[in-house]
Amino acid sequence: MRKGLSWLHRWVSLMAGLVLVVLGLSGSLLVWQAELDAALNPGWFRALPTCDGAGVAGTAQDRPVARVLALLAQAAPGRQAGIVVAPHEAGAAYQVWERRDRQGVRREHFIDPTCGRYLGFRDRGLVRWDAAHFVPTVYELHRYFWSGESGATVAGTGGLVLFGLGLTGLVLAWPRQALRWASWRRVLTIRWDSAPARRWYDVHRTVGLWLLPVLLLISLTGAALVFGNTARAWVAAVLPTQADVRMARAKTTSKATPDTTPSTISKADKTDKPDTRLNDQASPDDWVDMAQQQFPAARWSRVTMPVGNGPVEVRLLQPGEPRADTGNTRVRLSPQGVVLNRYDPLNAPAGNVLLNWLFPLHSAEAFGAVLRVVWSVFGLLPTLLLGTGLWLWWRRRRAVARARPDAALRAA
């Protein structure tokens, strides 16, 4: 069995190595994507300078989302907002994301509502290496391999392959006398004074073993994020799970009707009095206010605009959530302001808690700077393992090639 596993481990690694290297190196950068994007584009992601004159501060502070949408209409006529994103840093620009087009490209606009300024845009989904597009380009490589959903399948499959390689590597490195500490010390240390082939074999095995827990965690969470529907179905099969309340991509509805599923409607929702303007669409800032009434301690991070008379989703961040950038708290409303359902990740069933931790575990955003450094260094591991594995494979092939003429001479 060990011989078969060794063959499988070697050849799967060689065939999938380039994909794994790309995932690892791009992931190392994306651990710091917010900081990197802000450093490259401070005019969008850092606090903006104060306005010359009075500006429109009062209007922007009272109704910022409406002001942002109005400025978009003035600066980019015909462009349709899909999502409005609040700034992570106080005083920075708001973002307006359009929905992706058929080529998978989404334009992102940056707007300063306080001073009434349109600051520019970038196109996520295009391969461009300037400062504005560097981080989105790396993200699209890591998540989609610049090929849309088919590329996402490659990335997710790469995660599963890496998970399998980690398990087979553990089996191959497991000492035969596992109850003896000397056996474990031999496989967990590198003999730097040994011959080159032995030394690099030790590096390959030992580094892989020490980082195996991180490898299994990152590879499995990455695959689960790509194959989200499958992951949610598997988790729901073994753990109690609340129905997913996220809005489906590009899903439209002709009539907004409340979701009466018991698992998604709380008692508070049933007793809330809806906005009296049932025939009039509420303003985007009203949607935010109504969502924050459901979670007074939270701050909103995104508003997904309705398609036709479809629902609105307001995403919020509560203190204590593992998803530290945008939060997983969600409130869905009709365009008239009727609360359709709400999702509270801090009081969710065990299955949802597990699913909510997938992204924070994969990105290390919930662990602070120290473990983010560990995650970033781990991204170099596929390159190290592939490089040492290739070198060892090449030495073995060369040794076999040299042995064949010698065997032929002895036979003669």
C-alpha positions as CSV (number, residue, x, y, z in Angstrom):
1,M,0.0,0.0,0.0
2,R,2.8,2.4,0.8
3,K,4.3,1.8,-2.6
4,G,1.0,2.6,-4.3
5,L,0.4,5.7,-2.1
6,S,3.9,6.9,-2.9
7,W,3.3,6.6,-6.6
8,L,0.0,8.4,-6.3
9,H,1.4,11.1,-4.1
10,R,4.3,11.7,-6.5
11,W,2.4,11.9,-9.7
12,V,-0.7,13.8,-8.5
13,S,1.7,16.4,-7.0
14,L,3.6,16.7,-10.3
15,M,0.4,17.1,-12.3
16,A,-1.3,19.5,-10.0
17,G,1.8,21.3,-8.7
18,L,1.5,24.4,-10.8
19,V,-2.2,25.0,-9.7
20,L,-1.2,24.5,-6.1
21,V,1.7,26.9,-6.4
22,V,-0.5,29.6,-7.9
23,L,-3.1,29.1,-5.1
24,G,-0.5,29.2,-2.4
25,L,1.4,32.3,-3.7
26,S,-1.7,34.3,-4.4
27,G,-3.2,33.3,-1.1
28,S,-0.1,34.6,0.7
29,L,-0.8,38.0,-0.7
30,L,-4.6,37.9,-0.2
31,V,-4.1,37.4,3.6
32,W,-3.2,41.1,3.5
33,Q,-5.5,42.2,0.7
34,A,-7.2,45.0,2.6
35,E,-3.9,46.5,3.8
36,L,-2.3,46.0,0.4
37,D,-5.2,47.6,-1.5
38,A,-5.2,50.6,0.9
39,A,-1.4,51.0,0.5
40,L,-1.7,50.9,-3.3
41,N,-4.9,53.1,-3.5
42,P,-4.9,55.4,-0.4
43,G,-7.2,57.9,-2.2
44,W,-10.0,55.2,-2.1
45,F,-9.4,53.2,1.1
46,R,-7.9,55.8,3.4
47,A,-9.6,58.7,5.2
48,L,-10.1,61.4,2.6
49,P,-9.1,65.0,3.2
50,T,-11.7,67.5,4.4
51,C,-13.7,69.4,1.8
52,D,-12.9,72.9,0.7
53,G,-15.9,74.9,2.0
54,A,-19.0,73.5,3.6
55,G,-19.5,70.7,1.1
56,V,-22.6,68.6,1.6
57,A,-21.7,67.1,5.0
58,G,-25.1,67.2,6.5
59,T,-26.8,65.5,3.6
60,A,-24.1,62.9,3.3
61,Q,-24.1,62.0,7.0
62,D,-27.9,61.8,7.2
63,R,-28.6,60.0,4.0
64,P,-25.2,58.7,2.7
65,V,-26.4,55.8,0.5
66,A,-28.9,58.0,-1.4
67,R,-26.2,60.6,-1.8
68,V,-23.8,58.0,-3.1
69,L,-26.3,56.7,-5.7
70,A,-27.1,60.3,-6.8
71,L,-23.5,61.1,-7.4
72,L,-23.1,57.8,-9.3
73,A,-26.0,58.8,-11.6
74,Q,-24.4,62.2,-12.2
75,A,-20.9,60.9,-12.9
76,A,-21.7,57.7,-14.7
77,P,-25.1,57.9,-16.3
78,G,-26.6,54.6,-17.2
79,R,-24.6,52.6,-14.7
80,Q,-26.7,50.5,-12.4
81,A,-25.7,49.9,-8.8
82,G,-25.8,46.3,-7.6
83,I,-24.2,46.7,-4.1
84,V,-23.3,49.7,-2.0
85,V,-20.4,49.1,0.3
86,A,-19.7,51.2,3.4
87,P,-16.0,52.2,4.0
88,H,-14.0,50.0,6.3
89,E,-12.1,53.1,7.5
90,A,-14.0,56.1,8.8
91,G,-13.9,58.9,6.3
92,A,-12.8,56.8,3.3
93,A,-14.8,56.4,0.1
94,Y,-18.0,54.4,-0.4
95,Q,-18.0,51.8,-3.1
96,V,-20.7,51.0,-5.6
97,W,-20.4,47.6,-7.3
98,E,-22.2,46.9,-10.5
99,R,-23.4,43.4,-11.1
100,R,-21.1,41.2,-13.2
101,D,-21.7,41.2,-16.9
102,R,-21.7,38.1,-19.1
103,Q,-17.9,38.2,-19.3
104,G,-17.6,38.2,-15.5
105,V,-16.5,41.8,-15.2
106,R,-17.8,44.0,-12.5
107,R,-17.1,47.8,-12.3
108,E,-16.4,49.2,-8.9
109,H,-17.0,52.9,-8.4
110,F,-15.5,55.0,-5.5
111,I,-17.5,58.0,-4.3
112,D,-17.0,60.6,-1.5
113,P,-20.5,61.6,-0.5
114,T,-19.3,64.2,2.1
115,C,-17.6,66.4,-0.5
116,G,-19.7,65.3,-3.4
117,R,-16.8,63.8,-5.4
118,Y,-16.7,60.9,-7.8
119,L,-13.2,59.5,-7.3
120,G,-12.9,56.9,-10.1
121,F,-13.5,53.3,-10.9
122,R,-11.9,50.0,-11.6
123,D,-13.0,46.8,-13.4
124,R,-12.8,43.6,-11.3
125,G,-12.4,40.6,-13.5
126,L,-9.9,42.1,-16.0
127,V,-6.3,41.1,-15.8
128,R,-4.4,44.4,-15.2
129,W,-1.3,44.9,-13.1
130,D,-1.6,48.6,-12.3
131,A,-2.0,49.8,-8.7
132,A,-5.8,50.1,-9.0
133,H,-6.3,46.6,-10.3
134,F,-3.4,44.6,-8.7
135,V,-5.4,43.2,-5.7
136,P,-8.5,42.4,-7.7
137,T,-6.4,40.7,-10.3
138,V,-4.7,38.5,-7.7
139,Y,-8.0,37.7,-6.1
140,E,-9.6,36.7,-9.5
141,L,-6.6,34.5,-10.1
142,H,-6.9,32.8,-6.7
143,R,-10.7,32.4,-6.8
144,Y,-11.4,32.0,-10.5
145,F,-8.1,31.5,-12.3
146,W,-9.3,34.3,-14.6
147,S,-11.9,31.9,-16.1
148,G,-15.1,32.5,-14.3
149,E,-17.0,29.6,-12.7
150,S,-15.0,27.0,-14.6
151,G,-11.8,28.5,-13.1
152,A,-13.5,28.4,-9.6
153,T,-14.0,24.7,-10.1
154,V,-10.3,24.3,-10.8
155,A,-9.5,26.2,-7.6
156,G,-11.9,24.2,-5.5
157,T,-10.6,20.9,-7.0
158,G,-7.0,22.1,-6.2
159,G,-8.0,22.5,-2.6
160,L,-9.4,19.0,-2.5
161,V,-6.2,17.7,-4.2
162,L,-4.0,19.5,-1.7
163,F,-6.1,18.0,1.2
164,G,-5.6,14.5,-0.3
165,L,-1.9,15.0,-0.7
166,G,-1.6,16.1,2.9
167,L,-3.3,12.9,4.1
168,T,-1.2,10.6,1.8
169,G,1.9,12.5,2.9
170,L,1.0,11.8,6.5
171,V,0.6,8.1,5.9
172,L,3.9,7.9,4.0
173,A,5.8,9.8,6.7
174,W,4.2,7.8,9.6
175,P,7.0,5.9,11.3
176,R,6.7,2.1,11.4
177,Q,7.6,2.1,15.1
178,A,5.1,4.9,16.0
179,L,5.2,4.2,19.7
180,R,8.9,5.1,19.9
181,W,9.8,8.8,20.4
182,A,13.1,8.2,18.5
183,S,11.1,7.3,15.4
184,W,9.1,10.5,15.6
185,R,12.1,12.6,16.3
186,R,13.7,11.2,13.1
187,V,10.7,12.2,10.9
188,L,10.1,15.6,12.6
189,T,13.7,16.9,12.3
190,I,16.0,17.8,9.4
191,R,19.5,16.4,9.4
192,W,21.3,19.3,7.7
193,D,24.7,17.5,7.7
194,S,23.4,14.6,5.6
195,A,23.8,14.1,1.9
196,P,21.9,16.5,-0.4
197,A,19.3,14.0,-1.4
198,R,18.6,13.0,2.2
199,R,18.6,16.6,3.4
200,W,16.0,17.7,0.9
201,Y,13.9,14.6,1.5
202,D,13.9,15.6,5.2
203,V,12.9,19.2,4.3
204,H,10.1,17.9,2.2
205,R,8.8,15.5,4.8
206,T,9.4,17.5,8.0
207,V,8.1,20.9,6.8
208,G,5.1,19.1,5.4
209,L,4.4,17.4,8.7
210,W,4.8,20.5,10.9
211,L,2.5,22.5,8.7
212,L,0.1,19.7,8.0
213,P,-2.7,21.0,10.3
214,V,-2.6,24.4,8.5
215,L,-2.5,22.6,5.1
216,L,-5.6,20.5,5.9
217,L,-7.5,23.4,7.3
218,I,-6.8,25.9,4.5
219,S,-7.3,23.4,1.7
220,L,-10.6,22.0,3.1
221,T,-12.1,25.5,3.9
222,G,-11.0,26.8,0.5
223,A,-12.8,23.9,-1.3
224,A,-15.8,24.3,0.9
225,L,-16.0,28.0,0.0
226,V,-15.9,27.2,-3.7
227,F,-18.4,24.4,-3.5
228,G,-20.6,26.2,-1.1
229,N,-23.9,24.5,-1.9
230,T,-22.4,21.1,-1.5
231,A,-20.7,22.1,1.8
232,R,-23.9,23.5,3.2
233,A,-25.8,20.3,2.2
234,W,-23.2,18.1,3.9
235,V,-23.2,20.2,7.1
236,A,-27.0,20.3,7.2
237,A,-27.0,16.5,7.0
238,V,-25.2,16.1,10.3
239,L,-25.8,19.4,12.2
240,P,-28.8,21.6,12.8
241,T,-28.8,24.4,10.3
242,Q,-30.9,27.4,9.6
243,A,-32.1,27.9,6.1
244,D,-29.7,30.1,4.0
245,V,-31.0,33.6,3.9
246,R,-28.5,35.0,1.4
247,M,-29.7,36.4,-1.8
248,A,-29.0,34.2,-4.8
249,R,-26.9,35.7,-7.6
250,A,-28.9,37.4,-10.4
251,K,-32.1,36.0,-9.0
252,T,-35.1,38.2,-9.7
253,T,-38.6,37.9,-8.3
254,S,-41.8,39.5,-9.8
255,K,-43.3,40.0,-6.4
256,A,-41.7,40.4,-3.0
257,T,-43.5,38.2,-0.5
258,P,-42.4,37.4,3.1
259,D,-40.6,34.2,3.7
260,T,-42.6,32.3,6.3
261,T,-40.2,29.5,6.9
262,P,-40.2,29.0,10.7
263,S,-36.4,28.7,10.8
264,T,-35.8,32.1,9.2
265,I,-38.5,34.2,10.8
266,S,-38.0,35.2,14.4
267,K,-40.8,36.3,16.8
268,A,-39.5,39.8,16.6
269,D,-40.1,39.8,12.8
270,K,-43.6,38.6,13.2
271,T,-44.5,41.5,15.5
272,D,-42.6,44.3,13.7
273,K,-44.8,46.8,12.1
274,P,-43.8,47.4,8.5
275,D,-43.4,50.7,6.9
276,T,-46.8,52.2,6.1
277,R,-45.8,53.1,2.5
278,L,-46.7,49.7,1.1
279,N,-47.1,51.1,-2.4
280,D,-44.0,53.2,-2.4
281,Q,-40.4,52.0,-2.4
282,A,-38.5,53.1,0.7
283,S,-35.2,54.9,0.3
284,P,-31.9,52.9,0.6
285,D,-31.1,54.7,3.8
286,D,-34.5,53.6,5.2
287,W,-33.5,50.0,4.4
288,V,-30.3,50.5,6.4
289,D,-32.2,52.1,9.3
290,M,-34.8,49.3,9.4
291,A,-32.0,46.6,9.3
292,Q,-30.1,48.3,12.1
293,Q,-33.3,48.4,14.2
294,Q,-33.2,44.6,14.1
295,F,-29.5,44.6,15.3
296,P,-28.9,47.9,17.2
297,A,-25.3,47.1,18.1
298,A,-24.3,46.3,14.5
299,R,-23.0,48.6,11.8
300,W,-24.0,48.1,8.2
301,S,-21.4,47.0,5.7
302,R,-23.3,46.4,2.4
303,V,-26.7,47.0,0.8
304,T,-27.6,44.7,-2.1
305,M,-30.0,46.6,-4.3
306,P,-33.3,45.0,-5.5
307,V,-33.8,43.7,-9.0
308,G,-37.2,44.9,-10.1
309,N,-39.5,44.4,-7.2
310,G,-37.2,41.8,-5.7
311,P,-35.9,41.8,-2.1
312,V,-33.2,44.0,-0.6
313,E,-30.4,42.6,1.6
314,V,-28.6,44.6,4.2
315,R,-25.5,43.0,5.5
316,L,-24.2,44.0,9.0
317,L,-21.3,43.4,11.3
318,Q,-22.0,42.7,15.0
319,P,-19.4,42.8,17.7
320,G,-18.0,39.4,18.2
321,E,-18.5,38.0,14.7
322,P,-15.7,35.9,13.3
323,R,-16.2,37.5,9.8
324,A,-14.4,40.7,10.9
325,D,-14.5,42.6,7.6
326,T,-18.2,42.6,6.5
327,G,-20.0,40.4,9.0
328,N,-22.5,37.6,8.3
329,T,-25.5,39.3,9.9
330,R,-28.2,39.8,7.2
331,V,-31.7,41.4,7.0
332,R,-33.8,40.9,3.9
333,L,-36.5,43.4,3.2
334,S,-39.0,44.1,0.5
335,P,-38.4,47.4,-1.4
336,Q,-41.3,48.9,0.6
337,G,-39.5,48.2,3.9
338,V,-41.2,45.0,5.1
339,V,-38.8,42.8,7.0
340,L,-38.9,39.4,5.2
341,N,-36.3,37.5,7.3
342,R,-33.2,38.0,9.3
343,Y,-30.1,36.0,10.1
344,D,-28.2,36.4,13.4
345,P,-24.9,34.5,13.3
346,L,-24.3,35.0,17.0
347,N,-27.5,33.0,17.8
348,A,-27.4,30.5,15.0
349,P,-27.5,26.7,15.0
350,A,-24.3,24.7,15.2
351,G,-24.3,24.0,11.4
352,N,-24.4,27.7,10.6
353,V,-21.7,28.5,13.2
354,L,-19.4,26.0,11.3
355,L,-20.3,27.5,7.9
356,N,-19.7,31.1,9.3
357,W,-16.2,30.2,10.3
358,L,-15.1,28.9,6.9
359,F,-14.0,32.2,5.4
360,P,-12.4,33.6,8.6
361,L,-10.5,30.3,9.0
362,H,-9.4,30.3,5.4
363,S,-8.2,33.9,5.4
364,A,-7.0,34.0,9.1
365,E,-8.8,37.3,9.5
366,A,-10.3,36.2,12.9
367,F,-6.9,35.4,14.4
368,G,-4.9,38.6,14.5
369,A,-1.6,39.6,12.9
370,V,0.5,36.8,14.2
371,L,-1.5,33.9,12.7
372,R,-2.0,35.9,9.6
373,V,1.8,35.9,9.2
374,V,1.7,32.1,9.7
375,W,-1.0,31.8,7.0
376,S,1.0,34.0,4.7
377,V,4.2,32.0,5.2
378,F,2.2,28.8,4.7
379,G,1.3,30.0,1.2
380,L,4.9,29.4,0.2
381,L,4.6,25.7,1.2
382,P,3.3,24.4,-2.1
383,T,6.2,26.0,-3.9
384,L,8.7,24.5,-1.4
385,L,7.1,21.0,-1.6
386,L,6.8,21.1,-5.3
387,G,10.4,22.3,-5.7
388,T,11.9,19.7,-3.4
389,G,9.6,17.0,-4.8
390,L,10.6,17.8,-8.4
391,W,14.3,17.7,-7.4
392,L,14.0,14.4,-5.7
393,W,12.0,12.9,-8.6
394,W,14.6,14.2,-11.1
395,R,17.5,12.7,-9.1
396,R,15.7,9.4,-9.0
397,R,15.0,9.4,-12.7
398,R,18.6,10.2,-13.4
399,A,19.8,7.4,-11.1
400,V,17.5,4.9,-12.8
401,A,18.8,6.0,-16.2
402,R,22.4,5.5,-15.1
403,A,21.6,2.1,-13.6
404,R,20.2,0.7,-16.8
405,P,23.4,0.7,-18.8
406,D,25.3,-0.8,-15.9
407,A,22.7,-3.6,-15.6
408,A,23.0,-4.3,-19.3
409,L,26.8,-4.5,-19.0
410,R,26.6,-6.9,-16.1
411,A,24.2,-9.1,-18.1
412,A,26.5,-9.2,-21.1
